[in-house]
Amino acid sequence: MTVYRLIQSGDLRAARIGKSYRIREDDVDAYLQDRFSDAG
């Protein structure tokens, strides 16, 4: 459900094909890198 919410809010890019979504690996990596912070 979290991924669907991220897609609906526009935070994660995806393409809808039929009834399912397709997400590029690069888009997932970019999303995670934007939200990652170094500990310490």
PDB file of N, CA, C and O in Angstrom:
ATOM      1  N   MET A   1       0.817  -1.200   0.000  1.00  0.00           N
ATOM      2  CA  MET A   1       0.000   0.000   0.000  1.00  0.00           C
ATOM      3  C   MET A   1       0.859   1.261   0.000  1.00  0.00           C
ATOM      4  O   MET A   1       0.464   2.279  -0.568  1.00  0.00           O
ATOM      5  N   THR A   2       2.011   1.202   0.623  1.00  0.00           N
ATOM      6  CA  THR A   2       2.875   2.381   0.673  1.00  0.00           C
ATOM      7  C   THR A   2       3.304   2.804  -0.722  1.00  0.00           C
ATOM      8  O   THR A   2       3.307   3.993  -1.038  1.00  0.00           O
ATOM      9  N   VAL A   3       3.661   1.847  -1.550  1.00  0.00           N
ATOM     10  CA  VAL A   3       4.098   2.176  -2.914  1.00  0.00           C
ATOM     11  C   VAL A   3       2.945   2.789  -3.696  1.00  0.00           C
ATOM     12  O   VAL A   3       3.153   3.750  -4.437  1.00  0.00           O
ATOM     13  N   TYR A   4       1.744   2.261  -3.553  1.00  0.00           N
ATOM     14  CA  TYR A   4       0.589   2.840  -4.245  1.00  0.00           C
ATOM     15  C   TYR A   4       0.352   4.272  -3.795  1.00  0.00           C
ATOM     16  O   TYR A   4       0.044   5.134  -4.617  1.00  0.00           O
ATOM     17  N   ARG A   5       0.493   4.536  -2.503  1.00  0.00           N
ATOM     18  CA  ARG A   5       0.311   5.905  -2.007  1.00  0.00           C
ATOM     19  C   ARG A   5       1.379   6.843  -2.567  1.00  0.00           C
ATOM     20  O   ARG A   5       1.088   7.987  -2.915  1.00  0.00           O
ATOM     21  N   LEU A   6       2.615   6.351  -2.652  1.00  0.00           N
ATOM     22  CA  LEU A   6       3.689   7.174  -3.202  1.00  0.00           C
ATOM     23  C   LEU A   6       3.431   7.495  -4.672  1.00  0.00           C
ATOM     24  O   LEU A   6       3.701   8.607  -5.125  1.00  0.00           O
ATOM     25  N   ILE A   7       2.913   6.529  -5.407  1.00  0.00           N
ATOM     26  CA  ILE A   7       2.587   6.757  -6.820  1.00  0.00           C
ATOM     27  C   ILE A   7       1.451   7.764  -6.940  1.00  0.00           C
ATOM     28  O   ILE A   7       1.531   8.694  -7.742  1.00  0.00           O
ATOM     29  N   GLN A   8       0.404   7.589  -6.157  1.00  0.00           N
ATOM     30  CA  GLN A   8      -0.757   8.483  -6.230  1.00  0.00           C
ATOM     31  C   GLN A   8      -0.399   9.916  -5.840  1.00  0.00           C
ATOM     32  O   GLN A   8      -0.935  10.869  -6.407  1.00  0.00           O
ATOM     33  N   SER A   9       0.503  10.065  -4.877  1.00  0.00           N
ATOM     34  CA  SER A   9       0.886  11.411  -4.436  1.00  0.00           C
ATOM     35  C   SER A   9       1.880  12.074  -5.390  1.00  0.00           C
ATOM     36  O   SER A   9       2.121  13.278  -5.303  1.00  0.00           O
ATOM     37  N   GLY A  10       2.460  11.276  -6.310  1.00  0.00           N
ATOM     38  CA  GLY A  10       3.412  11.827  -7.262  1.00  0.00           C
ATOM     39  C   GLY A  10       4.849  11.794  -6.772  1.00  0.00           C
ATOM     40  O   GLY A  10       5.745  12.299  -7.448  1.00  0.00           O
ATOM     41  N   ASP A  11       5.082  11.204  -5.601  1.00  0.00           N
ATOM     42  CA  ASP A  11       6.435  11.123  -5.070  1.00  0.00           C
ATOM     43  C   ASP A  11       7.275  10.074  -5.782  1.00  0.00           C
ATOM     44  O   ASP A  11       8.503  10.169  -5.796  1.00  0.00           O
ATOM     45  N   LEU A  12       6.633   9.084  -6.370  1.00  0.00           N
ATOM     46  CA  LEU A  12       7.334   8.007  -7.067  1.00  0.00           C
ATOM     47  C   LEU A  12       6.739   7.873  -8.461  1.00  0.00           C
ATOM     48  O   LEU A  12       5.532   7.687  -8.618  1.00  0.00           O
ATOM     49  N   ARG A  13       7.603   7.971  -9.475  1.00  0.00           N
ATOM     50  CA  ARG A  13       7.134   7.885 -10.857  1.00  0.00           C
ATOM     51  C   ARG A  13       6.834   6.444 -11.219  1.00  0.00           C
ATOM     52  O   ARG A  13       7.562   5.529 -10.835  1.00  0.00           O
ATOM     53  N   ALA A  14       5.748   6.253 -11.967  1.00  0.00           N
ATOM     54  CA  ALA A  14       5.376   4.908 -12.409  1.00  0.00           C
ATOM     55  C   ALA A  14       4.523   5.017 -13.657  1.00  0.00           C
ATOM     56  O   ALA A  14       3.906   6.050 -13.920  1.00  0.00           O
ATOM     57  N   ALA A  15       4.497   3.945 -14.416  1.00  0.00           N
ATOM     58  CA  ALA A  15       3.650   3.861 -15.601  1.00  0.00           C
ATOM     59  C   ALA A  15       2.608   2.787 -15.341  1.00  0.00           C
ATOM     60  O   ALA A  15       2.931   1.706 -14.847  1.00  0.00           O
ATOM     61  N   ARG A  16       1.377   3.079 -15.670  1.00  0.00           N
ATOM     62  CA  ARG A  16       0.318   2.105 -15.493  1.00  0.00           C
ATOM     63  C   ARG A  16       0.141   1.334 -16.792  1.00  0.00           C
ATOM     64  O   ARG A  16      -0.088   1.917 -17.852  1.00  0.00           O
ATOM     65  N   ILE A  17       0.251   0.025 -16.692  1.00  0.00           N
ATOM     66  CA  ILE A  17       0.071  -0.856 -17.843  1.00  0.00           C
ATOM     67  C   ILE A  17      -0.993  -1.872 -17.454  1.00  0.00           C
ATOM     68  O   ILE A  17      -0.778  -2.742 -16.610  1.00  0.00           O
ATOM     69  N   GLY A  18      -2.135  -1.733 -18.091  1.00  0.00           N
ATOM     70  CA  GLY A  18      -3.252  -2.588 -17.699  1.00  0.00           C
ATOM     71  C   GLY A  18      -3.699  -2.227 -16.295  1.00  0.00           C
ATOM     72  O   GLY A  18      -3.989  -1.064 -16.013  1.00  0.00           O
ATOM     73  N   LYS A  19      -3.757  -3.218 -15.412  1.00  0.00           N
ATOM     74  CA  LYS A  19      -4.172  -2.969 -14.038  1.00  0.00           C
ATOM     75  C   LYS A  19      -2.990  -2.860 -13.077  1.00  0.00           C
ATOM     76  O   LYS A  19      -3.184  -2.678 -11.875  1.00  0.00           O
ATOM     77  N   SER A  20      -1.766  -2.969 -13.598  1.00  0.00           N
ATOM     78  CA  SER A  20      -0.604  -2.928 -12.716  1.00  0.00           C
ATOM     79  C   SER A  20       0.281  -1.736 -13.050  1.00  0.00           C
ATOM     80  O   SER A  20       0.142  -1.109 -14.100  1.00  0.00           O
ATOM     81  N   TYR A  21       1.186  -1.444 -12.141  1.00  0.00           N
ATOM     82  CA  TYR A  21       2.126  -0.344 -12.314  1.00  0.00           C
ATOM     83  C   TYR A  21       3.503  -0.901 -12.607  1.00  0.00           C
ATOM     84  O   TYR A  21       3.862  -1.985 -12.147  1.00  0.00           O
ATOM     85  N   ARG A  22       4.270  -0.148 -13.378  1.00  0.00           N
ATOM     86  CA  ARG A  22       5.658  -0.485 -13.654  1.00  0.00           C
ATOM     87  C   ARG A  22       6.507   0.687 -13.167  1.00  0.00           C
ATOM     88  O   ARG A  22       6.236   1.845 -13.485  1.00  0.00           O
ATOM     89  N   ILE A  23       7.533   0.364 -12.395  1.00  0.00           N
ATOM     90  CA  ILE A  23       8.408   1.378 -11.831  1.00  0.00           C
ATOM     91  C   ILE A  23       9.834   1.063 -12.258  1.00  0.00           C
ATOM     92  O   ILE A  23      10.303  -0.065 -12.100  1.00  0.00           O
ATOM     93  N   ARG A  24      10.515   2.055 -12.793  1.00  0.00           N
ATOM     94  CA  ARG A  24      11.901   1.853 -13.206  1.00  0.00           C
ATOM     95  C   ARG A  24      12.799   1.784 -11.978  1.00  0.00           C
ATOM     96  O   ARG A  24      12.567   2.479 -10.989  1.00  0.00           O
ATOM     97  N   GLU A  25      13.808   0.954 -12.048  1.00  0.00           N
ATOM     98  CA  GLU A  25      14.752   0.815 -10.934  1.00  0.00           C
ATOM     99  C   GLU A  25      15.439   2.142 -10.633  1.00  0.00           C
ATOM    100  O   GLU A  25      15.683   2.469  -9.472  1.00  0.00           O
ATOM    101  N   ASP A  26      15.748   2.904 -11.674  1.00  0.00           N
ATOM    102  CA  ASP A  26      16.391   4.207 -11.483  1.00  0.00           C
ATOM    103  C   ASP A  26      15.506   5.155 -10.683  1.00  0.00           C
ATOM    104  O   ASP A  26      16.005   5.926  -9.863  1.00  0.00           O
ATOM    105  N   ASP A  27      14.186   5.103 -10.916  1.00  0.00           N
ATOM    106  CA  ASP A  27      13.265   5.962 -10.180  1.00  0.00           C
ATOM    107  C   ASP A  27      13.195   5.573  -8.707  1.00  0.00           C
ATOM    108  O   ASP A  27      13.106   6.443  -7.841  1.00  0.00           O
ATOM    109  N   VAL A  28      13.235   4.280  -8.420  1.00  0.00           N
ATOM    110  CA  VAL A  28      13.244   3.817  -7.026  1.00  0.00           C
ATOM    111  C   VAL A  28      14.535   4.258  -6.352  1.00  0.00           C
ATOM    112  O   VAL A  28      14.509   4.746  -5.222  1.00  0.00           O
ATOM    113  N   ASP A  29      15.666   4.091  -7.035  1.00  0.00           N
ATOM    114  CA  ASP A  29      16.954   4.503  -6.474  1.00  0.00           C
ATOM    115  C   ASP A  29      16.967   6.004  -6.196  1.00  0.00           C
ATOM    116  O   ASP A  29      17.450   6.436  -5.149  1.00  0.00           O
ATOM    117  N   ALA A  30      16.445   6.791  -7.118  1.00  0.00           N
ATOM    118  CA  ALA A  30      16.412   8.244  -6.940  1.00  0.00           C
ATOM    119  C   ALA A  30      15.521   8.624  -5.759  1.00  0.00           C
ATOM    120  O   ALA A  30      15.878   9.502  -4.973  1.00  0.00           O
ATOM    121  N   TYR A  31      14.379   7.978  -5.628  1.00  0.00           N
ATOM    122  CA  TYR A  31      13.477   8.249  -4.506  1.00  0.00           C
ATOM    123  C   TYR A  31      14.176   7.951  -3.180  1.00  0.00           C
ATOM    124  O   TYR A  31      14.129   8.760  -2.253  1.00  0.00           O
ATOM    125  N   LEU A  32      14.818   6.799  -3.095  1.00  0.00           N
ATOM    126  CA  LEU A  32      15.490   6.420  -1.853  1.00  0.00           C
ATOM    127  C   LEU A  32      16.674   7.329  -1.547  1.00  0.00           C
ATOM    128  O   LEU A  32      16.896   7.682  -0.389  1.00  0.00           O
ATOM    129  N   GLN A  33      17.427   7.709  -2.557  1.00  0.00           N
ATOM    130  CA  GLN A  33      18.581   8.575  -2.340  1.00  0.00           C
ATOM    131  C   GLN A  33      18.154   9.953  -1.851  1.00  0.00           C
ATOM    132  O   GLN A  33      18.837  10.549  -1.018  1.00  0.00           O
ATOM    133  N   ASP A  34      17.044  10.463  -2.351  1.00  0.00           N
ATOM    134  CA  ASP A  34      16.551  11.780  -1.913  1.00  0.00           C
ATOM    135  C   ASP A  34      16.148  11.772  -0.447  1.00  0.00           C
ATOM    136  O   ASP A  34      16.214  12.805   0.218  1.00  0.00           O
ATOM    137  N   ARG A  35      15.732  10.620   0.064  1.00  0.00           N
ATOM    138  CA  ARG A  35      15.225  10.540   1.422  1.00  0.00           C
ATOM    139  C   ARG A  35      16.210   9.922   2.415  1.00  0.00           C
ATOM    140  O   ARG A  35      15.905   9.782   3.600  1.00  0.00           O
ATOM    141  N   PHE A  36      17.385   9.556   1.924  1.00  0.00           N
ATOM    142  CA  PHE A  36      18.391   8.921   2.770  1.00  0.00           C
ATOM    143  C   PHE A  36      19.236   9.978   3.444  1.00  0.00           C
ATOM    144  O   PHE A  36      19.617  10.968   2.820  1.00  0.00           O
ATOM    145  N   SER A  37      19.528   9.774   4.708  1.00  0.00           N
ATOM    146  CA  SER A  37      20.448  10.671   5.400  1.00  0.00           C
ATOM    147  C   SER A  37      21.454   9.836   6.180  1.00  0.00           C
ATOM    148  O   SER A  37      21.128   8.768   6.698  1.00  0.00           O
ATOM    149  N   ASP A  38      22.668  10.337   6.253  1.00  0.00           N
ATOM    150  CA  ASP A  38      23.710   9.631   6.980  1.00  0.00           C
ATOM    151  C   ASP A  38      23.465   9.736   8.477  1.00  0.00           C
ATOM    152  O   ASP A  38      23.139  10.806   8.991  1.00  0.00           O
ATOM    153  N   ALA A  39      23.624   8.630   9.161  1.00  0.00           N
ATOM    154  CA  ALA A  39      23.484   8.621  10.616  1.00  0.00           C
ATOM    155  C   ALA A  39      24.758   9.152  11.256  1.00  0.00           C
ATOM    156  O   ALA A  39      25.858   8.927  10.753  1.00  0.00           O
ATOM    157  N   GLY A  40      24.602   9.847  12.354  1.00  0.00           N
ATOM    158  CA  GLY A  40      25.786  10.268  13.099  1.00  0.00           C
ATOM    159  C   GLY A  40      26.100  11.642  12.834  1.00  0.00           C
ATOM    160  O   GLY A  40      27.071  12.169  13.378  1.00  0.00           O
TER     161      GLY A  40
END
